[in-house]
Amino acid sequence: MEHHTKIKIALIEDEESIRNSLLTLLYLQEELEVIDAFEDGESALRYLQQKPVDVLLFDINLPGISGIETVSKLKTIHPAVQCMALTSYDDAENAFNALKAGATGYILKNTAPEKLVDAIKDIHNGGSPMSSQIARLVVLNFAATKTAEIYSNELSRRENEILQLLSRGFRYKEIATQLFISIETVRTHIRNIYEKLQVKTRAEALLKVNR
């Protein structure tokens, strides 16, 4: 059997009982190597700046600097460290801020142990593990913030409407149905939008308008 390198893990959690139960769980996993556990963001940063790990599990609410701030600082120095928020709060704002700071996973503390271990392997392999409630909140929140921002003065009211629908992932046929126009008309509008914004794809158009 070939020898796989273990996933190096660090943990930031200020509550001793939670920290100990997490450590106990992590120590039992053969494929994980627990490097260290920290009670606050400052001490974690001091250590991890020198010796980065593969995966950092962090609590958001910490004494001193928050978990989100810690991650944001760490990611500027060691962008390759995968950071996963471990939290008791499934609110979209916390999740959102953690993700903006550079976290790539968001898991609730009461997640079943084997799910947590799967999430660590997943994030290490390039996935973004999130509890489904969180993923849903983030998606809904994102949809809400995106629709508000998408608007261009260069476009007509109808074109802006169509751009909004495009940004929400609707297909041409669905846009036609929603706006009671033919697909051909939708296509014409989209051609005009691209021309006015000087872009070639939906993604480019949205990027340009989102700025």
N, C-alpha and C positions, 0 to 999 in steps of 0.2 A: 504493500500500500504506500503510495507516494506521500511525502510529508507536505501538508499544506501549511503555509505560514498563517499564524493565528491573527485574528483581527484585534488590533490594539485598541483598548477602550479606556476612556476616562469619564468620570461622572462628577457633575456639580449638583449637590443637593444639600440644603442647609438643615433639614430635619433629620436628626440622627436615626430615628427608628426606620424611616423610609430609606435612608442611605444604606443602612445595614441590611435591610431585607433585599434591596436591589443588588447589593454587592454579593450577598449569599447566592442569589440566583445566578449572577454573572460568573462567579467563580466556578460554579458547577458545570459551565459549558466548556466542553473541550476545545471548541474552535475559537473561543474568545480568550484574550489575555488582558486582564484588568491591570492597567498601569498605575492608576491612582484615583482617589476620590477626594473632592474638595468641598469645603463648606461655603465658599463664596467665590465670586467671579474674579476678584483681585488675585487671590492665591492661585487660582486655576490659570489665569493669564501669565503670571510670573513663570510658572512651570512649563506651560504648553508653548510659550513663545520659544523656549529653548528646545523642548522635546515634544514635537507635535505627535498626536496619536492618529489612528485611522478614523475612529468614530468617537465623538463627544456627545454624551447624553447630558442635557442640562435642564435644570428647573428654571422657570421664567422669573418667579418672584424670589429674589435672594436679598440678603442683607447687603448694603453697599450697592455696587453697580448691578443692574439687572442681568439676567441671563441673556437677554436680547442684546444688550450693550456689549457684554462679554464676547458673544458670538461675532458681532459686527467687527470688533477690534481684532479678534483672532483670525477672522477670514481675510482681513487685509494683509496679514502677515503670512498666514498659511492657508491659501485658498483651497488646498486639497483636503483639509480636514472636513469630514462629513459631520454635520451637527444636527442632532435630533432633540427637539423639545420634548420634555417629559413633564406633563402638567396635570393639575387637577381641574383646570378650567377648559371647557370646550366652548370658548367664545371666539367668534371670528376675528375680533380685533387683535387679540393676543397672537392668534395663529398667523394673522396677516403680517403683524410686525415682526414676528420671528422669521417668517419666510423672507420678508424684505431685508432683514439683517443678514440673510445668507443661510438660514437653517434649511435643510432639505427633507426634514421629516417632522411629524408632530403627533405624538402619541399620548394618550391619557394614562395616568399612573395606575389606574385600576384595570389596565389591559391585562389579559391572561398572560402568565409568564412565557408560555411557548410562543405566543403572538409577539411579545416584546423581542424575544430572541430572533424570531423570523424577521422582524422589522429591522433589527441591527444588521442581519446578513443582507437584507434587501437594500438598505441604504448604502452598504459597503459595495454592493454590486451595481450601483448606479440608479437604484430605484428611489422613489420618494414616498416612503410609507406614511400614511395618515389614517387616523381612525375615520370611519366613513362619515360620522356626524361632522367632523371638522372639514373634511374634503367638501362636503355639501355646503357648509357655511361659507367656506372660502369661495366656492364657485358662485354662490348666490350673491355674496358681497362684491365679488369681482364684477359680476354682471351688472350690479347696481351702479358701481362706481364708473364702469366703462361707458354705460349708456349716457351718463350725464356729461362726459367729457367730449363725446364724439360730435364734432360740429366744425364745419369749415365755412368761413365767409365767402370763399371762392365758389361755393356751390349753391344751387337753388334750394328752396325749402324741400322740394320733392327728392332732390339728390341727397340732401342730408338725411332725410327719412330712410332712404334706401341704404345709405352708408351705415346708419344705426343698426338696421336689420342685418346687414352683412356682418357687422361687428359681433352680433349675437349668434353668428354661426348659421343663419338661415340660408337655405339654398334658393336659387333663382325662382324655382317653381313656388316655393313657400312665400317668397316676397310678392310674387305676382298675385297669389291668392289673398294675401293680407291686404294688399293695396288695391285690389280689384282692377288690375291691369294685366295685359298679356305678357307672357314671358319675353316676347320680342321687344316690347316696350321696356321691360326691366333691363334687357341686354343693352338697348340703346342708351338708357340712363347710365348704366355702369361704364359703358364705353366713354361717355361724356365725362363721368366722374374721373376716370383714370386719366383722360386727356387733360382735364383742368388741373388735376393734382400732379400731372407728369409722372405717373407711376404705371407699372405693368401688372401688379397683382393686388389681390385683396389685402394681403399682409402688409405690403408696402403702403397702400392707401391708408390703412388704419394706423400704421406707425407714424406716417406723416401728419395725420390729423390729431393723433394723441399727444403730440409733443407740446 
